[in-house]
Amino acid sequence: MPDEIRVHRWVAVALIALLQAACGGAPSPPVAASLAPAAPAAAPPIAAPAAPIRETTRTVVLGDTLERIFRDEGLAPGELAALRADPELRRRIDRIVPGDELRLRIDDGRLLTFERRLSATETLRAARAPDGSLRSEVRIDPLERGLRTTGAVIEGSLFQSTDLAGISDATAFKIAEIFRWDIDFVLDIRPGDRFDLTYETLSQDGVPVGDGELLAVQFINRGEAYRAVRWTAPGGTPDYFTPDGRSLRKAFLRAPLEFSRVSSRFNLYRRHPILNRMRAHRGVDYAAPIGTPVRAAGGGRVAFVGVKGGYGNVIEIVHRGGIRTVYGHLSRFSRGLRAGTVVEQGRVIGHVGMTGLATGPHLHYEYLQNGAHKDPQKVPLPKAAPVPARHMAAFRAHADPLWAGLDGVSAARVAPAQTAASSKAL
Ligand SMILES: [Zn+2]
């Protein structure tokens, strides 16, 4: 990032000038000397014995302490104490972790400035004041958010097309995630399918740093249009909804774990493999390695966590609409999970095992509606909650301009693989 480096250099030059003015320092400015080490593989630094100001960036490694870093950098013994004298400053520097970057400017064993990045948008900076104390400030370098509306016609896979349209993989994953209940992005995609979307772009000092939220998207699969807009009900969590306010999500995952195979189906007339007598199999068995994460199939409240007969370690969750799900033979439960815990759909609740009556590692999964066992592989899964009627007006006011934006970019597209983009501040 040459621009950034240039900015920092200018800041450094200005600060040196200021500090020298303040300290009544040497008349010959040491600017050349301080810049020389940063010049690209340049001539050896110009000898400037009068002003050996040094700038260094240290990346914290395992086992580093501020004491060690200050000693390594040749700082005088009192300098760390001076930095720690301000309790607020002390709080912000005392815990350093591997990967942290510390930028120091040192004048003959004396600390001139100390910088530490606190977050993506905040930098702590301490500088020597004219009275010799170190004064600190936190600089805010906010993320700039923009909007991008674009789209493309699919020629290969979704990811090839998003690549061509300059859309990040992270955003492409979101498209696939949002529509995964309706579209199989491996099997259902056809050349000529198309998509349009509006998403946030993030930058800092004019440099792009990634994509923000995906705000609205439409996908036309084999002539059928699917639309989703991101919206958060007052006091709720963000979700994606169709134009008429229905959730894109089902309220339940079809299977509560990935990367598994069905080893025993729902069967009310099965001979039990261990007991060797007729005993209904009121769930589905998913064979998977011990330790495979098991997820809550739907949002709800944990009703039971513990050991129960042939189930071994088992979790039961109650959901809206009289539905209950059961997860048996677990090797262990997720930390902190107990009766009464509210879980969201997809949260890891435990891990595959073979506790209880089990011949091998698998998850035994049951789905009950009003107390009756249903086949988890076949039961029609209810949709997640729609936009509440009382919030429909607010939802439409939020969504309508986003739909209009997608219509605009879709209409502007005249040929395959051509994209149209627009950008405006939020
Ligand atoms: Zn089973």
Boltz pocket constraint, residues with backbone or C-beta under 6 A from the ligand:
constraints:
  - pocket:
      binder: B
      contacts: [[A, 264], [A, 281], [A, 283], [A, 284], [A, 285], [A, 363], [A, 364], [A, 365]]
      max_distance: 6.0
